[in-house]
Amino acid sequence: MFIDNRIFEERAIARSGRYKITMDGIMGPEKEPHVHVFDGGDGLASVSVASGEVLDGEIPRDFRKRFLKWLFNRQKMLLEDWQMMQEHKYPRDYGEIGI
């Protein structure tokens, strides 16, 4: 059986202006489904998909409220995306989310 290890790479799943939201499917220190928020190339935060809790880092104030609303409105889909990555499948690309 062939496993394409590229699936474990960080995948951009959404963009909003200068911010990028990614998912990597690796059960690291976070130990739960999470996304990463980037500002350009700089990693800002890891955020729990289930609770919206910032697990590491910080989300800029100007983006936090809009981002959390987006996250909670798509929570079920994001959890499905996380599961897809655990099954070595690519997550959805939500594109430019305009938040």
Number of C-alpha atoms within 10 A of each C-alpha: 3 4 8 9 8 11 19 16 13 15 20 20 22 18 20 15 11 9 19 22 22 21 24 22 26 18 11 10 8 13 10 16 23 27 26 24 25 19 17 11 10 10 17 18 20 24 24 19 22 15 13 17 12 16 17 14 13 14 21 13 8 8 12 12 13 12 20 18 13 14 20 15 11 13 17 13 15 22 16 15 21 25 16 16 20 17 12 16 16 20 24 16 13 11 13 13 13 10 13
